[in-house]
């Protein structure tokens, strides 16, 4: 008898879940959120009017962009999906789900400010000893190749490093814009008419009823072929013809008529 761990997708939590408990303390997403919390985002916040529907906070959207671009997720659609699929993105978005249009519009509207803030995040991370933020290297390898070891901490070296990070951030933003221009379905969504669970189950049951006779006919046909082959034998299963035994009538006749046998 099999012994499996029980699982249940329908029972709700007895207490409201906390996204803070789902992520390890050393996770990069926590670091990104904490660094952005210390940045001055007033220039972004003042750009929103106080009327109409509520907006997503710039710190939330900036965190999604910084963590996403630093880990190689550039498409706004994929960032939106990640707020559902990824625990790290759920933590950054506080279990909220900004849509891809909101994410793309935020990046395009505040592109210069976002680039400058992104560079600040990278510089702060490097000052705290982080040598790599996702896929973005912070050790200044390209700068060290052109600078002497005695000027590693010089102002000139720091300026070169900042320029390098600015170029890398600009490249990340260009990749994000290019990914948004190519709107290709990723195959992770089902059609709209199957979005409701009840409709999916009904369609699956209907498909099962229609395909059951075809499976039954195919199964019966397979049984008949197996039964016929077992009765008569397939060409590969038939035993080879045996040569006549010595002393038999056909054997004596073949010995008397060697010419006919050769033919």
Secondary structure, DSSP 4 states (H G I P E B T S, - for coil): --------SSPPPSS---GGGSS-TT-HHHHHHHHHHTS--HHHHTTS-SSSSPPPPHHHHHHHHHHHHHTT---HHHHHHHHHH-HHHHHHTTT----HHHHHHHHHHTHHHHHHHHHHHHHHHHHTT--EETTEE-S-HHHHHHS-GGGTTSHHHHHHHHHHHHHHHHHHHHHHHHHHHS----S-S--GGG-SHHHHHHHHHHHHHHHHHHHHHHHHHHHHHHHHHHHH--TTTSPPPPPPPTTSHHHHHHHH-HHHHH-
